Amino acid sequence: MLSLRGVVIALQFVLVALSSAYEWDEMGYVLYCPCMGRFGNQAEHFLGALAFAKRLNRTLAVPPWRSYAPQRNVPYTDFFQLSPLLSYHRVLTLEGFLAHLAPSHWPPGNRTGYCSHRPQRDGCGMKEGNPFGPFWTELGVDFDRSESVALSYNVDSDNVVKMWQENYPPLSHPVLAFKGAPASYPVREHNRPLQAYVQWSATVSQWVDRFIEEAFGGDAFVGVHLRMGIDWERACQHSVGHASFMSSYQCLGAEEAIAHGMCLPSRQGVG
């Protein structure tokens, strides 16, 4: 547990970081589209992208979440607080970056997109398809060129970090705007603790507290998330025998093979 002095120092750090959010960071920026899956996938990618930005010592422009009901961008701060992230690394919202820094430092006509190397394909197609196109269009962003990257997004190795810094130095590549998250799915085990910095906004916390009080009146309860529907049935057909599937590590760790009944329990098994 932090001492009082530690808490004061942490608060001072956050206040300084907030006050300098719209000062240009000479170490560069990381931007990306959270364009794989729904909230759970986006959240796991976010943790990986946060770790990626820290390892490259670039500020992360935190993107909005991509909602599909209806399809729209939802600001990160609608759900979560931004300030706790600053205790880990330099961040600002993507919307803030575009409004305050992009006009001078990343203007239209000078915007390059980056993606994983794609053999036999020209460019990255930064806005090809859904949700890539709608995501960037809502933010008012078009890309003038793109570049495929042959380097790994796994930056655990100092040698890989060095290759990123040598091949994409901030002076000539100040903004690394990726087509997708520069991260793996599921999130790497050593990046899972970063979820401690993802803290609910006051609005969400108040809504949840009110719901719990009205629905349960102080009684104990258990919350269960059940994935339903034909898409999940089909997905589970591909899980059998694998050591991991999506976020199965939350229940199994990395050793136990998955059985079909684990992924899609029968009604009798759930009951």
N, C-alpha and C positions, 0 to 999 in steps of 0.2 A: 504494500500500500504506500502511496506517495506521502511524504511528509508535507507539512504546511508550506515549508520553503519550496519543496518540489512543485506543489500546486501553483504557488505564486509565480515561479519561473515559467511553468508551462503556460499559464494565462498570459504572461508578458510576451511570450513567444507568439502565441496566437494573435494577440492584439497587433504586434508589429507586422505579422504576416498579412493580416486583414488590411492594414493601412497601406501596405505596399502592393496589394493585389493587382493594381492596374499600372504598375511601373514595369517597363519592359524587362524581361529576364534574358540576359545575354547568354544564358546556358541553353535557351531554346525551350520549345513546347512540344507536347504530345497531344494530338487530337485523334479521335476515332469515332466510328459509328457503332453503336451497340446493336448490331444488326444480325445477331444469331439468336433466335429463339425468343421466348417471353421473359418475364421478369427474373425467374430463377437463373436461367442461362446468362442473362445480362449482368446479374449481380456477381456471379462467379467470374465472369470476364472482367468486371470492374476491379475486383481485388487483384487479378493478375496484371491489369493495365497500370494500376497504382504502383505495384511493385516494379514493373518495367520502367516507369517514369523515374522512380527513385534511383534505380540502378544506373540509369543513363544520366541522372542528375538534371532532368528537364522538368519544368512545371507541367503538371497534368491539367488540361482543360477538361473538367468533368462534364461529360455529355448528359443531356436529358435522357430519361428512360424512353423507350419506344413502346407505346401502348397500342393494342390492337382492337380495343373495344371502347370507344372508336379508335381508328388509326390516327395517332397524333403523338407529338413529342410532349413529355411531361417533365418539367424541370426537376432536377435532382433534389432541390430544396423543398419541393412539395411533399416529399416523403422523408427526407433525411436532412440533418444539419451538416453544413459545410465545415464549420469551425473545428470539429473534432479531427477531421482529416489533416488539418494543418499541424497537429501534434506529431504527425508521421512524416509529412512531406509537403512541398509547395503545391498548392492547387488553387484554381479559380473555376468558376462555371464556364462552360463553353459559350453560353450566351453573353457573359461578361467579356470574355476574350474577343468575341466578334464585334461587340458594341464599342469597346474602349481601346483595344489594341490593334485589331485587324486593319482598320482603315489606314493606319500609318505604317504598320509593319508587315501586313499580309494582305495587301489590297487586291481587288479583282484585277486580273491580268497577270498576276504573279503567284498563282496558287497551284501548287503541285500536290498530287495525291500519291500515296505509297501503298503497295500491296505485296503480299508474298509472291515469289517468282512463279509465273504462269507460263510454262513452255508452250510454244506455238501460238501464243496469243499476244496481240499488240495492246499495250496499255493495261490499265487496271479496271476500266469501266466503273469508275468511282460512283456513278449514279445510275448504273444499270440495274433494273429490277426493283422489286419491293422487298425490304423497306429502304434500301440504299437511296434511291431517288427521292422518295417523299421525305426521308429524314433530313437530307441536306437542303432540299428545296424549302422546307419549312423554316430553316435557319437562314435562308437567303444566300446559300453558298453554291457557286459553280467552280469547277476545276478547269484550269487552262492546259494542264499537261499531267502526266502520271509516270510513275517509275516503279518497276518491280524490284523487290528487294530479295537477295539471296541469303540474307543473314537470318539466324534463328531468333525467334521471340523469347526463347528461354535464355535469360541473361544471368543465370546463376553463376556461370563461369566468368572470371575476370577477363579471360581472353576474348570471350564473345563481346563483353562490354567494350573492350578496347577496339575491337573491329567495328562496332557501331560508331564509336567516337571518331575513329580514323576515317571511315568511309562516309559518315554523315555528320561532319562537325557542325556545330551551331552557326558558325560564321557563314557557311554556304548553304546550310539546310536548317534554318532557324525554326521552322515549323514542320514537324513530321505528322502529317494528317493521314491516318491509315484508313483503308477501306473497311476493315473490321478491327476488332480489338487485338492489340499486340499481346496476346495471352493465350493460354491453353484452356481447354475445357475437358474435364472438370478442373477446377482451380488446383494448382499444385499444393501438396500437403503443407509445405512450410509457409505458404502465403495465406492459409486459412485464418490464422490469428488476426489478420488485418481487418476482419469483420468487426473487431472491437472498436474500430474507428468509424464504423457505419452506424450512426445513432439516429433514432427516430426523431423527426421534427416534433415540435411542441404540439402542432395541430393534430398529427397522427396519434401521439401519446394521449392527448386529451380525449380524442374520439374513442380510442381503445379502452381507456379507463371508464368512460361513461357506458360503453357497451357492456363491459364485464359487470359493472354494478347493476345495470338494468336487466341483463340476461340471467345473471347467476346470484345476485343479491348476497354476495359474500360466501356462497358455497364453493367448495373445491370443484375443479373441472379439468378435463383433459382435452386438448385440441388435437385433431387429426386432419392431415391434409391427404385426401384421396384423389389421385389423378384418374379421371374417368374418360370414356369415349373410345371410338374406333382407332384414333391416332395412337392412343396408348396401347391398345391391344396389339396393334401392328408393331409398335416399337419393342414390346416385350418379346416378340418372336425372335428378335435378334440378340437378346440378352443372355440366353441360356448358355452356361458353360464358361462365360467370361469372368475374369477376376474383378472387373469393374464395369459399370454401365451407368452413364450419367452421374448421378450423385449417390450411387449405392454405397460409397465409402463411408457415408454418414452412419450407416447401420452395420456394415460388414468389415470395415477396414479394407486392407488390400490383399487379404489372403484367401478368403472363402469364395468358391465359385458360385455363381448365381444360378438358382433354379427358377423355372417358370413361375412356380407358385409364390416365390418371393416378389417377383415383379408384378404379377397380376393374380392376387389371391382369389380363391373361389369365394362365393357368398357364404358357404359353410365355414371357410377358414376365417373370414372377417367376423362372422357372427359368433 
